Structures are given as C-alpha cells and as structure tokens.
Amino acid sequence: MPISAHKLEQALSRVPKIAAAVKRIMLDPSYRGVISAAEAAELEQQSGMNPWQLAYSLVPAAQLYAVTPISNYNVGAVAVGLTGALYYGANLEVAGQALSFTLHAEQSATSNAWINGEQGLNYLAISAAPCGYCRQFLYELVDAATLQIVLPDASGNPQPELLTDYLPDAFGPADLGIQGGLMQPQINGVTVAGTLDPTAMAALDAANAAYCPYTKSFAGVALLTANGTICVGQYAENAAYNPAMSPLEAALSQVAFTGQTWASITEAALVQAPGLADQTGATLTLLGSVTNVPLSVYPGTVG
C-alpha cells in the first residue's frame, strides 16, 4: 500500500545512520519490498550492524505494508536470504472473508524471498513472536533446521534463536516421506495450451515454481496492476496442510509492496494443474472480495 515519507521517517527513527539511505531505497518507484544483497551490505557497513541486527532494525518499516482492516494489529517481518538480500513481509487481512484467508507476516516475507529466487533463509526478524501457525509454516522450509528467528530478549536487545527451539517435537515433510522442503527449486512441468499473454505466462511460471508435494496441485496466480507491474504468487503446501499459502494471498502481498492498492489490479490469471486439491474456488472467492476484475483460469497439464 502507499507509504508516506512521514510514516517512513518515524519507522526509521531508531536507525538514524542509515535512515536516509533506506528511505531512498524504499521510495524508489521500482521498489518491491526487497533490499538487494549489495544494498544490504552497504547498509551494514554504514550502520555497523550485522545482517540480523539490520533486519531487525527494519521491521518497523516492513510493518508499514500491513493490511489489517479486521485486527488493526500490524505485524512486520524482514527475512535475510542466503544471498544476503533482505525481504520485507507484512500481515494481510481481507474484510468480509474467512480469517483463514489471512496471510501472516512470516509467510509474506518467506514468499517474497522465494518469488525473488532465494533458495533458503538465514534469519527472520519479526515484530512479535511467531504464532504456532507460523512456526509450523516455517518448519516446511528446506533449511528449517538452521533458520534463526530474531526477537528482543528480556532486556529488549534483539537476539537470534533457532526456529526449532520454538517448535519442539516438530512434524514436517520428512514425517510424510518428503525430501527437501519449501524454497527448494521446483520444476513442475506444467504446460498450458494456446498462446498466453504476459500475465497468464507469469501465472504459468508461478505454477511451475509452486511447492505442492502433498497434492501435486500446482498453481500460480499473476496480477497485472495499473502501472504495468505483474505481481505473482506461488502455491505453497505444508505437511500439516492448514498452514498452506494460497497463490492469490502471496500475489496480493506483492501488490502491497509496489505501493499500490488492490484497486490498481486490472487483470488476474490463475494456472491450475489437476491434482488432489484445487485453488480455483478459493481464488475466485478471495479475488471477488478485493476487486471486480474477473479471474482468467487456465487449466494446466503435467506431462
């Protein structure tokens, strides 16, 4: 959603050494919720912070992208990818819809990193302790055993702690015979008949990158916005099933990072391959709550 310079200045008040540099990055028209590895390294040098300290210092800035018409409780997250790049995340709610359509900040940051090519996370800094739902979702990551969550300790200083310390006796992909995990590169082999426009092609690419080891129901969504930006979402399943992340939820989160509202959506496409589950109904329901733009559904095949 649109971010005002004044609110951004307030969010960056605890990092005065790098506030101007971060503001310049975030207010650039091309900004999409990502601070590149090179930019992050420069910010670390300027601030004297290490990667997880920098990530934690930027959590208030990530909170500005929260969409919370139901709870009015904004959560921000900043993920540190294996490349050193930083990825913002913020919670997202849809008024008038089931609460199960809520996207948590941890999911948003993870999806942001995954969509942008990261193959794992080193750290995830959050404005509040992860709920049980998010601990389960994060345990699906391919590097869940080494992922560190950054939160303030009793004295208020941020400290990293292993995700596995937050989730003892965890249930994950290995318990269902799945090797690897979320953010591991996928080549799903989905194809769609006919010629596709750029939005539909982006949805097809998202379906081919989707993580669906339990149902093989590869799905991807792409949203075209008024300024010509295409935002995508990749379906992500979970060993516990319920913390799955729908492709439309992920795509809507990406729209927020462009600084646009959902009113900016001009085209929506879903590619859905046949499997044990289907995203079509849920996508139609959720999309209809945020825009009148029709959904173009492209049946995919896997061969």
Helices and strands as residue ranges (DSSP letters): H 5-11, H 19-26, E 34-35, H 37-47, H 51-57, H 59-63, E 76-81, E 86-90, G 99-101, H 105-115, E 121-126, H 132-138, E 148-152, E 158-162, H 163-166, G 173-176, E 190-191, H 198-209, E 219-225, E 230-234, H 247-257, G 262-264, E 265-272, H 280-290, E 295-299, E 301-302
